[in-house]
Amino acid sequence: MLARWWRAVPIAGRGDFINADIPRLGWVNAPVDVVADARRRLLGSFPMVNGHPDVAGVLRDPELLALLGPALADPFVGAGVTKVIAPEARGPILGALVAVRLGAGLVLARKEDRNHPGADQRMRSAPGWRGEPIDFQTRSFDLGATDRVLIVDDWITTGSTAEVLTEVISAAGAVVAGVSVLVDKADAATRRRFALHGLVDFEALIDPTRSRS
């Protein structure tokens, strides 16, 4: 389901009333595709540090930050998502934005050495992009069999984190609603495996002529 926001656009040459409900300024509402709009703006403004996309820089920019929740959530509006699960470190920031947009709750997947009261599940991912596994801790009471759960993270490369969170969701008897990420650096097989919604393509950020979109 494609959600629509609305943006005011001027009518050329008009300054009178359009109808009784539209003000004298001559503006009307036109639909905006929030994903396409966010993707365009992010590709044009994504901060870079030492030639590498800087997610922290996106979070620092209030205009870019405002795009993320609606655009990451958009394909899942109306999909019955009840929980968003997000892994550290930056996943919970994006996950909270998406959860608010979807009217869902937020579940944290914390790294092993972090304080997480009540954590009773521990799992290890397959080796990630650094070549090493990551240990996570979650709480079994945060998810139930009636939940439809969306995985949200800032980045995907190998899919190892999404895979281990899929196992957490399945162990609770819940349903995986999908995976939504800010930066997509995954290969085609990984993208298909998770039916991935990636907001911006890593290759397009580095070199727009190499975009896979």
N, C-alpha and C positions, 0 to 999 in steps of 0.2 A: 504494500500500500504506500503510495507516494503522498506524503503529507505536504500541504501547501501553507506557506505563510503569505502575507499580503503586503505589498509595498505600494505607497502612493506614487503615481506618475502623472506629470502634467499633461493636459490636453492642449495641443497647439492651438493658439489663437482664441482660447476660451477663458473667460474670466467671470462669466455669469453663472447663475444656478444651473446645474445639470438636472437635478430634481430637488424635491423638498428636503431630502436627507443628506445632500452633498453640499458643503459650504461654498461660498462665493469664490473661493480661491481657484476653482476649476480643476480639482484633482480627483482622480478616480483610483480605485483599488485594482491592481493587476497581480496575478499569481506569480510567486517566485518559487522555483525549485530549490529548496534549501540545500540539498546536497551539491547540485551543480554550482550554485552561488558560492558556497563555502569552499568547494574545491578550487574554483577559479581564483578566489581571493587568497587562499592559502598558497597556491602555486606561485602567485605573484608577490607574496609578502613573507613567506616562511623564513624565519631567521636562520642564518648559517653561522657556525663557529668553526674556524679552521677547515672550511670546506665540507662540514658535516651538518645535516639538519639538526636544529636546536629546538627540541620539544619544550624545554624550559623557557625559551624565548617566546614561543607561542603562548604559553600560559601567562607570561608577563604582560603580553599585549592585550588590553581590555577588549579591543575590537575583534581580534582573532579568537580570544577566549570565548566570547559570546556566540561564536559560530558553532562551537564544538558539540555541545549537548544536542541541539536540534539536528545537526547533520549526521552525527553518529547514531542517533536514535531513529532517524527517519524511516529506514526500511522496516523497522519493527513496530511502528505505531499501528495499533490495532491487532497486533499478533498475540496479545494476551500475556505479555511479559510481566511476571510478578516480582522477580528478583534480578538484580544485576550483580554478577560476581566479578571482582577486579583484583588483579595481583599487584603487589608492590613492585617497583616503588611508585611510579606515576599513574598506574592503572586506577587506583581509587579516586584520584582527582577527576579523571574523565568519567569514571563510573558514576560518581555522584551527580555530575551534570546530566548524564544520560538517564539515570534513575529518576531524577526530578521530572525530566521531559516525559518519561513513560508512566509516571505515577507508580513506580516500583520501589522496592526496598533495595538497599545496598548491602552486599556481603563482602567482607574482606578476606583475601587470601594473603596472609602475612608471611614474610620470610622467617625462617626458623629461629633466628636469634632475636626476634622482636617480641615485645610483650603483647600477648593476645589472651586475655583472661577467658578461661573456659575452653581453650583450644584442646581438642581431643582427637584430632586427626592430623597425621603427618604424612606427607607424600613427597616423593622426589621425582623431578622431571627428567626426561632424557636430556642429554647434552644439548645446550643451546648454542647460540652463535659464538659464544666464547669458548665452546668446546667442553664446558663443564655443566653438570646438572645443577639444578636449584632446588633447595628444600623449602617447602611451604608448610604452613600449618593453618588449619581451618577448624570450624566448630560444627559438629554434626547437627546441632539444633538450629542452625541458621537456615537450613533448607529442608523442605518436606516434599512428599510425593505429589502434592498438588501444584508445585511450583513449575513455572516455565522460566528458564534462566538464560539471560544473555551474558556472554563473556565480553568484557570491555578492557582494552589495554591500549597503551600508547604506540606499540610497535609489534610487528610480527615478522620473524625471519624464518626460523625452522618450524615453528608451530609447536614446540615442545611444551611451552607454558599452557597454551590452549588445550593441548592434549591431556595434560594432567588435571586441568580444571574440568574438562569433560568427564574424566573419571570420577571426580568428586561429585559432580552433579548426578551422574548415573548411579553412584553408590547410594545417594539419598532417595532414589526412585523418582527424581525430577526429570524434566525434559529440557534438553539444550535447545534454546530458541535460535542461537546463532552466535557469531563472533564478529565484533565490530572494533576496528582499530583506527588510530589516527594515521600512522605511516605503514604502508604495506611494502615489505621487502621480500615477501614469500615467493617461492616458485609456484608454477602452475598447479602442481599436484597438491601442494598444501592449500592453495586457495580453493581448489575444488573440494578437498576433504572437509573443510569447515564451512563451505558456502560463504566465503568471507566477504564482509563489507569493509573495504579499505577506503578511507577518505581520500588520502593522497598517495600516489605511487612514488616510492623511493627513487626510482630511475628518473622520473619526471622532475623531481626536486633537484637532482644532480645535473641532469642534462635533459631539458624539455623535448629534444628531438628523439629521445629514447623511451618516451612514455609508452606504457602498455595499454593505456586507455583507448 
